[in-house]
Amino acid sequence: MPVMGRILAIDYGRKRTGIAVTDTLQLIANGLTTVPTAELMSFLTDYVSREPVERILVGMPKQMNNEASENMKRIEPFVRTLRKAMPNIPVEYVDERFTSVLAHRAMLEGGLKKKARQDKALVDEISATIILQDYLESKRL
């Protein structure tokens, strides 16, 4: 099987950003980490210098009426900076409307204790993983 680059997904937040990546065969989405948003660009630059990344997905927060949420004001400048810094890696928006709800549900079903479920960094990382998993599943259809 050919080795491909990883797909990296970002759940961008004002304070913290959850990050998930696929394996090099792009079969499995795994939570990678959560980084302070202020350090996100340097983290990504370092990561792509060490790992082959084929595509970056950025969760696009929408409201139930399909309009962009308030967080888009922060995400769009970040995506412009990212595209300039990494012109060879496509950056795509992916709908992330229900990911934090699903992340909380996954934590409950996984039997995580209340203290772990209140760990917002873990929620962000799981949200990024769900964004990535949804993307992979949509590509397989």
C-alpha positions, 0 to 999 in steps of 0.5 A: 500500500502506498504511504500517504501523508497524514490528514490533520484536523483542527478544532480551533478555539479562542484559548485552546485548539484540539488537534487530531491526525490520521495514520499514514494510510488515512484509515484511522483518526486519532486525537493528537493533542491540545495546544494553546491557540497562541502557540498553534502556528509554531506547533503546526510548523514544527509538526509538518516539518517532522510528519508528512501532512497531505491536507489540513481540515479546520472545523467551521463552526456554524449555528443551527440556522447555517450561519457562521458562528462568532468564532469564524471571525478568529478562524478566517485570519488563522486559515489565511495565515496557515495557507500562506505559511504552508502553500503546498498543503490544502486547507479545507473547512469542515462543518463541526456543528455537533462535535462538542456535543458528540465529544461529551457523549463519547466521553460519557459512553466511554465511561470517563469520570466527571472530572475527565469530562470537564477537561476542556482540552480533552473535549477539544481533542476529541472534537478534532478527532470527530471532525476528522473521522466524519471527513474520512467516512464521507470520503469512503462513501 
